[in-house]
């Protein structure tokens, strides 16, 4: 049908509406190690969009220049069944070497970097600096009327800091998206 339904009323063409009602939606962070070649990112993102999966955060960088390997970190949500499908389908893409579920690992570490611009003078300026100190945000640029803070940490921490800066004169936010790695000497 061209009306965006799969035939049943109220069922959009999205994997989120498949019948796994007894399963709760979970948030997952996946590290996808791929060959660094043209079109790989488009294929990975296309897998998500083509099946109606959402990407909450996406970061990509080359991690081994000698072997031309890149790491794509994807934060997504779905039922356990959907998340298993995502992992299996990612592994079918030829340049994908490995898919690591960082969320399932007790050794997983996730961090994000944000640059936050806040404008204010007087007491508002003092309050912004006080809150920044509590969150261990660094001032990386300042004028008489504004600051740019750098904050690294869990996504929730960054979101809380941003919420506290809103009434104090939040101007702009730039976030990297989630980065992840496992503790220990082993790779992945």
Secondary structure, DSSP 8 states (H G I E B T S, - for coil): -TTSB-SSTT-BSSGGGSS-TTS--EEEEEEEEEE--TTHHHHHHHHHHHTT--EEEEEEEEEETTTTEEEEEEEEEE-HHHHHHHHHHHHHSTTEEEEEETTT-TTEEEEEEEEEEEE--HHHHHHHHHHHHHHT-EEEEE-SSEEEEEEEE-HHHHHHHHHHHHHHHEEEEEE---EEEESSSS--
